[in-house]
Amino acid sequence: MEERYRLIISTILNAIGIRVEVERMLATGRIDLVAWLSRYIYVIELKLSNNGGIAAAEQQITTCGYTEPFKGDTRKVVGLAVELDSEGKGLIDWKVVEEQ
């Protein structure tokens, strides 16, 4: 189910002209989505409600240092933890992950 959400979100972002990288590999893990805008870089981690939800997504961003590789860029880096319904009903909650 998470793969479907990832595909839908990346397709929508691409359709409105945002450059999106799906499943970017790092030494510490795999980022679900990276969206590159003119002034921001969004590092997005998706989690289903039955797989830890928003808390697990937030922890993965901070523990694995997902925002670190982008901090050399002049754009502001924003981590987004997103919780999605495991039954396919959509977005439950999201949270900006503060830098440590």
N, C-alpha and C positions, 0 to 999 in steps of 0.2 A: 504494500500500500504506500509506503514512504517513497518508493521509486516513482509511482504515479504522480504524487504530489510534486516531487522534484521536477518531473517532466513538464507538468502543467505550469508550474511557477517559472521555470526557465523559458518555456515557450512564450508566455505572456511578456516577460521582461524583454526577450529578444524582439518580439513584435512591436514593442514601443521604443525600440532603438537602444536598449541598454545592453552592453557587452556582458555576457554571463559565462562563467566558467563552472562546469558541473563536475563534482567529485575531484577536486584538486588534491593531489597527493602531497603530503608532507612526511617528513621522517617520523612525526609523532601521531599521524593519523590521516584521515581523509575528510576534507571540508565538503559539505553537501553542495553549497553554492557560493560563488564569489561574484558579486555584481559590481562592475566598474562604471562609475559615473564621473562627471567632470570634476566634482568637488569632494566626492566620497567614494570609499570602497566599503561595500557591505559584505561581511563574512557571516554567512547564514548557516545555522545548524538546525535541521529539522528533526523532530522526535515525535513519534506517535504517543497518544495518551496512555496506551498500554505498555509503552517501552520507556517509562521514566518521565515523559512529558517535558515541560519547560525547565524543570530543575536539572534533568539529565543533560539537556542541550546546553544549558548555561555552564554546567560543570565541565562538559567536554570542551567547550570553547576556551575556558580559563586553564584547565588542567593540561590540555594539549598545546596551548599557546598558539591557537589558530590565527590570532591577529598579528602576531610578531613579524612574520615575513613581509608584511605590507607597511610597516611603520617607517621604512626608509623613503616611502613615497611622500610627495607633498600634500596629497589628499588626506582628509580625515578618515581614519579607519573606524568602522562601527561594527561591533559584533551583535548579531541578532539571534536570540534563541527563540525558536518557533515551535509551539505545540499544536499538533494536528489530530483530528479525530480518527481513531483507528477503524471506524466503520465507514469512512469516506464522506463524512458530512461537512468537512472543511476545517477552517481555522478555529482553534479553541482560544489560544492566547499567544502573546509574543512579548518579548522583553529585550531591552537594550542591555547588553552585557558591558558593564563598566570595566575599564582597563585597570589592571592591578598595579 
